[in-house]
Amino acid sequence: MEIVDILAPGDVIASLNATSKKQALQELANHAAAGTGLPARDIFNTLLQRERLGSTGIGHSIAIPHAKLEGIDRIHAVFARLASPIEFDSVDNQPVDLLFLLVAPVGAGADHLKALSRITRMLRDPALTAKLRAARDAAALYAMLSERQAASDAA
């Protein structure tokens, strides 16, 4: 599975204004709703339920909120760089400024895990995250995310 298969250029937000975890998840849900056709409220509620199980803040100021939902037939992603870091109950207690939302069909067990794993590996590269934080706009962010994919596949 390629990042470009789940993340479209229009699903990259260069400067998301949110002051709390809940607000960030709501904004991501609103954006994902446009791309999936699902109600934003359903996405948001499912994300909140998932967060109650444990924070999706993986450390190094990165979070990968994710949920499985009825009514979609493919995995869909939204990437956002926050305008200002927010508290996210991350494993390292650091505020988050990079979010990679993943919504998957209920039956996408293995594919969902592969996508999560790929995103996690990609975002654990400090050189890439530094570039993502310094990028000027959504197009540059998308290019970095898609180029990183191509580079890791070629290696």
GROMACS elastic network, one bead per residue, 0.5 to 0.9 nm:
[ bonds ]
;  ai    aj funct       b0    kb
    1     4     6  0.84851   500
    1     5     6  0.67449   500
    1     6     6  0.82088   500
    1   111     6  0.79008   500
    1   114     6  0.76574   500
    1   115     6  0.70043   500
    1   118     6  0.86058   500
    2     5     6  0.51830   500
    2     6     6  0.71428   500
    2     7     6  0.88229   500
    2   115     6  0.83860   500
    2   118     6  0.87480   500
    2   146     6  0.83762   500
    2   149     6  0.68783   500
    2   150     6  0.84761   500
    3     6     6  0.54906   500
    3     7     6  0.58203   500
    3     8     6  0.86995   500
    3    77     6  0.86116   500
    3   115     6  0.80361   500
    3   118     6  0.82801   500
    3   119     6  0.80059   500
    3   145     6  0.74444   500
    3   146     6  0.63556   500
    3   149     6  0.64813   500
    4     7     6  0.50847   500
    4     8     6  0.63187   500
    4     9     6  0.85039   500
    4   142     6  0.89905   500
    4   145     6  0.84548   500
    4   146     6  0.61388   500
    4   149     6  0.82497   500
    5     8     6  0.75719   500
    5    75     6  0.84249   500
    5    76     6  0.83540   500
    6    74     6  0.79745   500
    6    75     6  0.58473   500
    6    77     6  0.54729   500
    6    78     6  0.85208   500
    6   102     6  0.85593   500
    6   115     6  0.86755   500
    7    10     6  0.81959   500
    7    11     6  0.61785   500
    7    12     6  0.78198   500
    7    75     6  0.89513   500
    7    76     6  0.64379   500
    7    77     6  0.50206   500
    7    78     6  0.63283   500
    7    79     6  0.78085   500
    7   142     6  0.84743   500
    7   146     6  0.88165   500
    8    11     6  0.52388   500
    8    12     6  0.73825   500
    8    76     6  0.87130   500
    8    77     6  0.79093   500
    8    78     6  0.80689   500
    8   142     6  0.80874   500
    9    12     6  0.58802   500
    9   138     6  0.76177   500
    9   139     6  0.68672   500
    9   141     6  0.89129   500
    9   142     6  0.59019   500
    9   143     6  0.85310   500
   10    13     6  0.78594   500
   10    35     6  0.89401   500
   10    78     6  0.86444   500
   10   138     6  0.81816   500
   10   139     6  0.87404   500
   10   142     6  0.88608   500
   11    31     6  0.73803   500
   11    32     6  0.78133   500
   11    35     6  0.78703   500
   11    77     6  0.70581   500
   11    79     6  0.63584   500
   11    80     6  0.82588   500
   11   138     6  0.87828   500
   11   142     6  0.87126   500
   12    77     6  0.89063   500
   12    78     6  0.59286   500
   12    80     6  0.58157   500
   12    81     6  0.83364   500
   12   138     6  0.55996   500
   12   139     6  0.78534   500
   12   141     6  0.71927   500
   12   142     6  0.64861   500
   13    16     6  0.61925   500
   13    78     6  0.77965   500
   13    79     6  0.62018   500
   13    81     6  0.63027   500
   13    82     6  0.83141   500
   13   137     6  0.82615   500
   13   138     6  0.57799   500
   13   141     6  0.85041   500
   14    79     6  0.84351   500
   14    80     6  0.60608   500
   14    81     6  0.53286   500
   14    82     6  0.73936   500
   14    83     6  0.80587   500
   14   135     6  0.81737   500
   14   136     6  0.77781   500
   14   137     6  0.54186   500
   14   139     6  0.84816   500
   14   140     6  0.89486   500
   14   141     6  0.72345   500
   15    80     6  0.69518   500
   15    81     6  0.53928   500
   15    82     6  0.51572   500
   15    84     6  0.84472   500
   15   137     6  0.82367   500
   15   138     6  0.84001   500
   16    24     6  0.77630   500
   16    27     6  0.80452   500
   16    80     6  0.62890   500
   16    81     6  0.60410   500
   16    83     6  0.54152   500
   16    84     6  0.82507   500
   17    23     6  0.88012   500
   17    24     6  0.77720   500
   17    27     6  0.86883   500
   17    82     6  0.61605   500
   17    83     6  0.54381   500
   17    84     6  0.73005   500
   18    21     6  0.76615   500
   18    22     6  0.85743   500
   18    23     6  0.56074   500
   18    24     6  0.51993   500
   18    25     6  0.89295   500
   18    27     6  0.78575   500
   18    82     6  0.70564   500
   18    83     6  0.75360   500
   18    84     6  0.76502   500
   18    85     6  0.86535   500
   18    86     6  0.76549   500
   19    22     6  0.85420   500
   19    23     6  0.66351   500
   19    24     6  0.73567   500
   19    84     6  0.76884   500
   19    85     6  0.80485   500
   19    86     6  0.60977   500
   19    87     6  0.85043   500
   20    23     6  0.52003   500
   20    24     6  0.61760   500
   20    25     6  0.86345   500
   20    86     6  0.58036   500
   20    87     6  0.66360   500
   20    88     6  0.77436   500
   21    24     6  0.51176   500
   21    25     6  0.61775   500
   21    26     6  0.85959   500
   21    86     6  0.66808   500
   21    87     6  0.65016   500
   21    88     6  0.55370   500
   21    89     6  0.86543   500
   21    96     6  0.89878   500
   22    25     6  0.51758   500
   22    26     6  0.61756   500
   22    27     6  0.87036   500
   22    44     6  0.88283   500
   22    48     6  0.78944   500
   22    88     6  0.89787   500
   23    27     6  0.62027   500
   23    28     6  0.86141   500
   24    27     6  0.51524   500
   24    28     6  0.61788   500
   24    29     6  0.85103   500
   24    82     6  0.84632   500
   24    86     6  0.87367   500
   24    99     6  0.88103   500
   25    28     6  0.50578   500
   25    29     6  0.59804   500
   25    30     6  0.85421   500
   25    44     6  0.64283   500
   25    47     6  0.71792   500
   25    48     6  0.78921   500
   25    65     6  0.79713   500
   25   101     6  0.86695   500
   26    30     6  0.61387   500
   26    31     6  0.86433   500
   26    40     6  0.77239   500
   26    41     6  0.81510   500
   26    43     6  0.85132   500
   26    44     6  0.57184   500
   26    45     6  0.89735   500
   26    47     6  0.89690   500
   27    30     6  0.50798   500
   27    31     6  0.62938   500
   27    32     6  0.86249   500
   27    40     6  0.89212   500
   27    44     6  0.87531   500
   28    31     6  0.50936   500
   28    32     6  0.60464   500
   28    33     6  0.84785   500
   28    40     6  0.87558   500
   28    43     6  0.89028   500
   28    44     6  0.81212   500
   28    78     6  0.69860   500
   28    79     6  0.84755   500
   28    80     6  0.79638   500
   28    99     6  0.88671   500
   28   101     6  0.70278   500
   29    33     6  0.59587   500
   29    34     6  0.87580   500
   29    39     6  0.85084   500
   29    40     6  0.51433   500
   29    41     6  0.74093   500
   29    42     6  0.83658   500
   29    43     6  0.54709   500
   29    44     6  0.52682   500
   29    47     6  0.82358   500
   29   101     6  0.85994   500
   30    33     6  0.51496   500
   30    34     6  0.67317   500
   30    39     6  0.81302   500
   30    41     6  0.80184   500
   30    43     6  0.81689   500
   30    44     6  0.80372   500
   31    34     6  0.54590   500
   31    35     6  0.68577   500
   31    36     6  0.89887   500
   31    40     6  0.79011   500
   31    78     6  0.74552   500
   32    35     6  0.51125   500
   32    36     6  0.60185   500
   32    37     6  0.80974   500
   32    38     6  0.79377   500
   32    40     6  0.72647   500
   32    43     6  0.78105   500
   32    76     6  0.75385   500
   32    77     6  0.73699   500
   32    78     6  0.65937   500
   32   101     6  0.83740   500
   32   102     6  0.89344   500
   32   103     6  0.80662   500
   33    36     6  0.51906   500
   33    37     6  0.53180   500
   33    38     6  0.50148   500
   33    39     6  0.56795   500
   33    41     6  0.86599   500
   33    42     6  0.89178   500
   33    43     6  0.73189   500
   34    37     6  0.56731   500
   34    38     6  0.75429   500
   34    39     6  0.85157   500
   34    40     6  0.81727   500
   35    38     6  0.81725   500
   35    76     6  0.76544   500
   35    77     6  0.89289   500
   36    39     6  0.85869   500
   36    71     6  0.87385   500
   36    72     6  0.66689   500
   36    73     6  0.89637   500
   36    74     6  0.88097   500
   36    76     6  0.72169   500
   37    40     6  0.86711   500
   37    71     6  0.86030   500
   37    72     6  0.80505   500
   38    41     6  0.85044   500
   38    42     6  0.71468   500
   38    43     6  0.72370   500
   38    69     6  0.89253   500
   38    70     6  0.89004   500
   38    71     6  0.70375   500
   38    72     6  0.75428   500
   39    42     6  0.54060   500
   39    43     6  0.66531   500
   39    44     6  0.87683   500
   40    43     6  0.51530   500
   40    44     6  0.60060   500
   40    45     6  0.85210   500
   41    44     6  0.50546   500
   41    45     6  0.60013   500
   41    46     6  0.84935   500
   42    45     6  0.52425   500
   42    46     6  0.61477   500
   42    47     6  0.85655   500
   42    69     6  0.82503   500
   43    46     6  0.52304   500
   43    47     6  0.61510   500
   43    48     6  0.86695   500
   43    67     6  0.77541   500
   43    68     6  0.88844   500
   43    69     6  0.74277   500
   43   103     6  0.80794   500
   44    47     6  0.50828   500
   44    48     6  0.61942   500
   44    49     6  0.86685   500
   45    48     6  0.50818   500
   45    49     6  0.62208   500
   45    50     6  0.86700   500
   46    49     6  0.50601   500
   46    50     6  0.62431   500
   46    51     6  0.86710   500
   46    66     6  0.86885   500
   46    67     6  0.61974   500
   46    68     6  0.76792   500
   46    69     6  0.75356   500
   47    50     6  0.50684   500
   47    51     6  0.61948   500
   47    52     6  0.87223   500
   47    65     6  0.68139   500
   47    66     6  0.64407   500
   47    67     6  0.57514   500
   47    68     6  0.88153   500
   47   103     6  0.89717   500
   48    51     6  0.50356   500
   48    52     6  0.63039   500
   48    53     6  0.89833   500
   49    52     6  0.52113   500
   49    53     6  0.69264   500
   49    67     6  0.87429   500
   50    53     6  0.53913   500
   50    54     6  0.70339   500
   50    55     6  0.79759   500
   50    56     6  0.82987   500
   50    65     6  0.80167   500
   50    66     6  0.73448   500
   50    67     6  0.66201   500
   51    54     6  0.51504   500
   51    55     6  0.50323   500
   51    56     6  0.65064   500
   51    65     6  0.76234   500
   51    66     6  0.87432   500
   52    55     6  0.71034   500
   54    57     6  0.87295   500
   54    89     6  0.86431   500
   55    58     6  0.78497   500
   55    63     6  0.82639   500
   55    65     6  0.81450   500
   55    88     6  0.71924   500
   55    89     6  0.59339   500
   55    90     6  0.60535   500
   55    91     6  0.74585   500
   56    59     6  0.89885   500
   56    62     6  0.86442   500
   56    63     6  0.54031   500
   56    64     6  0.54165   500
   56    65     6  0.52816   500
   56    66     6  0.76859   500
   56    88     6  0.81708   500
   56    89     6  0.82821   500
   56    90     6  0.69527   500
   56    91     6  0.83906   500
   57    60     6  0.86001   500
   57    61     6  0.74501   500
   57    62     6  0.58561   500
   57    64     6  0.63901   500
   57    65     6  0.76300   500
   57    88     6  0.61748   500
   57    89     6  0.65426   500
   57    91     6  0.62150   500
   57    92     6  0.83188   500
   57    93     6  0.87418   500
   57    94     6  0.88232   500
   57    95     6  0.88237   500
   57    96     6  0.73192   500
   57    99     6  0.87163   500
   58    61     6  0.76515   500
   58    62     6  0.58633   500
   58    63     6  0.55098   500
   58    64     6  0.71733   500
   58    90     6  0.59638   500
   58    91     6  0.58969   500
   58    92     6  0.76798   500
   58   120     6  0.83332   500
   59    62     6  0.56304   500
   59    63     6  0.72728   500
   59    90     6  0.57434   500
   59    91     6  0.55892   500
   59    92     6  0.51983   500
   59    93     6  0.75611   500
   59    94     6  0.68364   500
   59    95     6  0.86766   500
   59    96     6  0.80483   500
   60    63     6  0.87586   500
   60    90     6  0.86980   500
   60    92     6  0.73522   500
   60    94     6  0.69870   500
   60    95     6  0.84746   500
   60    96     6  0.77005   500
   60   124     6  0.80913   500
   60   126     6  0.88167   500
   61    85     6  0.78594   500
   61    86     6  0.89773   500
   61    88     6  0.88232   500
   61    90     6  0.78025   500
   61    92     6  0.85163   500
   61    93     6  0.88442   500
   61    94     6  0.58802   500
   61    95     6  0.55467   500
   61    97     6  0.56312   500
   61    98     6  0.64663   500
   61    99     6  0.87799   500
   62    90     6  0.81715   500
   62    94     6  0.89352   500
   62    95     6  0.82842   500
   62    96     6  0.53046   500
   62    97     6  0.63407   500
   62    99     6  0.59785   500
   62   100     6  0.80454   500
   62   123     6  0.76744   500
   62   124     6  0.88553   500
   62   129     6  0.89779   500
   63    88     6  0.77983   500
   63    90     6  0.75529   500
   63    96     6  0.65697   500
   63    97     6  0.81162   500
   63    98     6  0.64035   500
   63   100     6  0.64659   500
   63   101     6  0.82081   500
   64    98     6  0.85101   500
   64    99     6  0.57490   500
   64   101     6  0.55888   500
   64   102     6  0.71519   500
   64   116     6  0.78899   500
   64   119     6  0.81636   500
   64   120     6  0.78463   500
   65    99     6  0.73104   500
   65   100     6  0.66094   500
   65   102     6  0.64116   500
   65   103     6  0.85333   500
   66   100     6  0.83525   500
   66   101     6  0.56672   500
   66   103     6  0.55757   500
   66   104     6  0.79152   500
   66   116     6  0.83506   500
   67   101     6  0.85357   500
   67   102     6  0.65985   500
   67   103     6  0.50196   500
   67   104     6  0.63607   500
   67   105     6  0.85509   500
   67   106     6  0.85924   500
   68    75     6  0.89804   500
   68   102     6  0.85498   500
   68   103     6  0.56942   500
   68   105     6  0.53193   500
   68   107     6  0.80953   500
   68   108     6  0.79350   500
   68   109     6  0.89069   500
   68   112     6  0.83555   500
   69    72     6  0.68300   500
   69   103     6  0.69228   500
   69   104     6  0.61108   500
   69   105     6  0.51528   500
   69   106     6  0.52192   500
   69   107     6  0.88626   500
   70    73     6  0.84941   500
   70   104     6  0.85097   500
   70   105     6  0.58856   500
   70   106     6  0.57135   500
   70   107     6  0.86576   500
   71   105     6  0.71013   500
   71   106     6  0.85206   500
   72    75     6  0.78266   500
   72    76     6  0.88470   500
   72   103     6  0.87717   500
   72   104     6  0.71864   500
   72   105     6  0.53897   500
   72   106     6  0.83532   500
   73   104     6  0.78220   500
   73   105     6  0.57979   500
   73   106     6  0.89938   500
   73   108     6  0.88698   500
   74   103     6  0.84895   500
   74   104     6  0.62045   500
   74   105     6  0.61170   500
   74   108     6  0.80628   500
   75   102     6  0.70323   500
   75   103     6  0.57403   500
   75   105     6  0.65147   500
   75   108     6  0.79301   500
   75   111     6  0.81558   500
   75   112     6  0.72170   500
   75   115     6  0.83800   500
   76   101     6  0.82011   500
   76   102     6  0.59080   500
   76   103     6  0.53421   500
   76   104     6  0.63857   500
   77   100     6  0.69308   500
   77   101     6  0.53428   500
   77   103     6  0.63455   500
   77   104     6  0.86971   500
   78    99     6  0.80872   500
   78   100     6  0.58468   500
   78   102     6  0.67339   500
   78   103     6  0.87961   500
   79    98     6  0.76506   500
   79    99     6  0.57687   500
   79   101     6  0.61793   500
   79   102     6  0.88251   500
   79   141     6  0.88075   500
   79   142     6  0.86411   500
   80    97     6  0.81857   500
   80    98     6  0.60048   500
   80    99     6  0.51374   500
   80   100     6  0.63986   500
   80   101     6  0.81724   500
   80   138     6  0.88549   500
   81    84     6  0.85757   500
   81    85     6  0.89558   500
   81    97     6  0.57282   500
   81    99     6  0.63317   500
   81   100     6  0.87745   500
   81   132     6  0.79092   500
   81   133     6  0.72374   500
   81   141     6  0.89645   500
   82    85     6  0.61702   500
   82    86     6  0.80924   500
   82    96     6  0.79569   500
   82    98     6  0.62637   500
   82    99     6  0.77009   500
   83    97     6  0.74997   500
   84    96     6  0.85345   500
   84    97     6  0.65321   500
   85    94     6  0.89985   500
   85    95     6  0.54509   500
   85    96     6  0.50604   500
   85    98     6  0.82774   500
   86    94     6  0.86558   500
   86    96     6  0.53245   500
   86    97     6  0.66999   500
   87    90     6  0.76979   500
   87    93     6  0.78909   500
   87    94     6  0.70595   500
   87    96     6  0.62678   500
   88    93     6  0.78043   500
   88    94     6  0.77690   500
   88    95     6  0.60464   500
   88    96     6  0.61636   500
   89    92     6  0.81558   500
   89    93     6  0.59141   500
   89    94     6  0.77497   500
   89    95     6  0.78214   500
   89    96     6  0.89348   500
   90    94     6  0.61817   500
   90    95     6  0.72423   500
   90    96     6  0.76849   500
   91    94     6  0.78400   500
   92    95     6  0.88088   500
   96    99     6  0.75119   500
   97   133     6  0.82698   500
   98   129     6  0.83251   500
   98   132     6  0.83967   500
   98   133     6  0.79521   500
  100   119     6  0.78425   500
  102   112     6  0.83207   500
  102   115     6  0.81824   500
  102   116     6  0.76919   500
  103   112     6  0.83282   500
  104   107     6  0.81059   500
  104   108     6  0.63199   500
  104   109     6  0.86223   500
  104   111     6  0.85528   500
  104   112     6  0.62571   500
  105   108     6  0.53475   500
  105   109     6  0.84133   500
  105   112     6  0.82970   500
  106   109     6  0.73721   500
  107   110     6  0.87566   500
  107   112     6  0.89303   500
  108   111     6  0.53748   500
  108   112     6  0.54803   500
  108   113     6  0.83394   500
  109   112     6  0.52709   500
  109   113     6  0.63315   500
  109   114     6  0.87325   500
  110   113     6  0.51392   500
  110   114     6  0.61304   500
  110   115     6  0.86223   500
  111   115     6  0.61230   500
  111   116     6  0.85680   500
  112   115     6  0.52068   500
  112   116     6  0.62154   500
  112   117     6  0.85949   500
  113   116     6  0.50452   500
  113   117     6  0.60320   500
  113   118     6  0.85303   500
  114   117     6  0.50626   500
  114   118     6  0.60752   500
  114   119     6  0.85860   500
  115   118     6  0.51281   500
  115   119     6  0.61489   500
  115   120     6  0.84901   500
  116   119     6  0.52550   500
  116   120     6  0.60362   500
  116   121     6  0.85787   500
  117   120     6  0.50956   500
  117   121     6  0.61106   500
  117   122     6  0.85243   500
  118   121     6  0.52233   500
  118   122     6  0.61272   500
  118   123     6  0.86405   500
  118   149     6  0.89836   500
  119   122     6  0.50892   500
  119   123     6  0.60965   500
  119   124     6  0.85704   500
  120   123     6  0.52500   500
  120   124     6  0.61485   500
  121   124     6  0.52882   500
  121   125     6  0.71858   500
  122   125     6  0.59140   500
  122   128     6  0.77885   500
  122   129     6  0.88004   500
  122   145     6  0.84039   500
  122   148     6  0.74932   500
  122   149     6  0.78849   500
  122   152     6  0.85771   500
  123   126     6  0.74388   500
  123   128     6  0.69908   500
  123   129     6  0.62720   500
  124   127     6  0.88956   500
  124   128     6  0.81891   500
  124   129     6  0.76536   500
  125   128     6  0.54298   500
  125   129     6  0.63914   500
  125   130     6  0.87371   500
  126   129     6  0.51334   500
  126   130     6  0.60526   500
  126   131     6  0.85901   500
  127   130     6  0.52436   500
  127   131     6  0.63697   500
  127   132     6  0.87483   500
  128   131     6  0.50886   500
  128   132     6  0.61350   500
  128   133     6  0.86405   500
  128   144     6  0.77233   500
  128   145     6  0.84219   500
  128   148     6  0.79244   500
  129   133     6  0.61264   500
  129   134     6  0.85882   500
  130   133     6  0.51711   500
  130   134     6  0.63060   500
  130   135     6  0.87015   500
  131   134     6  0.50381   500
  131   135     6  0.59495   500
  131   141     6  0.84028   500
  131   144     6  0.79196   500
  132   135     6  0.52493   500
  132   136     6  0.88085   500
  132   140     6  0.83330   500
  132   141     6  0.59560   500
  132   144     6  0.72892   500
  132   145     6  0.83768   500
  133   136     6  0.87059   500
  133   141     6  0.88012   500
  135   138     6  0.79434   500
  135   139     6  0.89303   500
  135   140     6  0.59705   500
  135   141     6  0.60674   500
  135   144     6  0.87864   500
  136   139     6  0.83604   500
  136   140     6  0.65070   500
  136   141     6  0.78369   500
  137   140     6  0.54308   500
  137   141     6  0.63916   500
  137   142     6  0.88186   500
  138   142     6  0.60950   500
  138   143     6  0.85214   500
  139   142     6  0.51503   500
  139   143     6  0.61349   500
  139   144     6  0.86711   500
  140   143     6  0.50485   500
  140   144     6  0.62359   500
  140   145     6  0.86893   500
  141   144     6  0.52055   500
  141   145     6  0.62628   500
  141   146     6  0.86384   500
  142   145     6  0.51234   500
  142   146     6  0.60341   500
  142   147     6  0.82891   500
  143   146     6  0.52203   500
  143   147     6  0.57430   500
  143   148     6  0.82501   500
  144   147     6  0.50838   500
  144   148     6  0.58420   500
  144   149     6  0.84827   500
  145   148     6  0.52245   500
  145   149     6  0.64308   500
  145   150     6  0.89573   500
  146   149     6  0.50970   500
  146   150     6  0.64573   500
  146   151     6  0.87467   500
  147   150     6  0.50177   500
  147   151     6  0.60794   500
  147   152     6  0.85630   500
  148   151     6  0.50579   500
  148   152     6  0.61012   500
  148   153     6  0.85100   500
  149   152     6  0.52921   500
  149   153     6  0.61778   500
  149   154     6  0.86758   500
  150   153     6  0.51668   500
  150   154     6  0.62261   500
  150   155     6  0.88031   500
  151   154     6  0.51719   500
  151   155     6  0.63562   500
  152   155     6  0.52432   500
